[in-house]
Amino acid sequence: MLRKNIVKQLREVADTARKLQEFNLENIETGERIEIDPVIAKHLITSTLAYAVLLVNGKTKRKDPDDVIASIIATACMRYADEK
């Protein structure tokens, strides 16, 4: 897949994530379902995809995974707080 197609796909997924009305996770072994606030879920997804787009476009360099996760979570939490 060409870089521009990858970026386009990531943006489409981000657009879809922004429209989340509900978000549930299911443990496939137990069937237990956990409901997650869709606002925080969409911000976690879009923050992660934004980082992916930056990597694909060469706008950022590879970083320590722990730092990336912390940054993604912090960004999502800030956006969540702004929205609530």
Secondary structure as the mmCIF struct_conf table of DSSP 4:
data_model
#
loop_
_struct_conf.conf_type_id
_struct_conf.id
_struct_conf.beg_label_comp_id
_struct_conf.beg_label_asym_id
_struct_conf.beg_label_seq_id
_struct_conf.end_label_comp_id
_struct_conf.end_label_asym_id
_struct_conf.end_label_seq_id
HELX_RH_AL_P HELX_RH_AL_P1 ARG A 3 ARG A 18
TURN_TY1_P TURN_TY1_P1 LYS A 19 LYS A 19
BEND BEND1 GLN A 21 GLN A 21
STRN STRN1 PHE A 23 GLU A 26
TURN_TY1_P TURN_TY1_P2 ILE A 28 THR A 30
STRN STRN2 ARG A 33 ILE A 36
HELX_RH_AL_P HELX_RH_AL_P2 PRO A 38 VAL A 56
TURN_TY1_P TURN_TY1_P3 ASN A 57 GLY A 58
BEND BEND2 LYS A 59 THR A 60
HELX_RH_AL_P HELX_RH_AL_P3 PRO A 65 GLU A 83
#
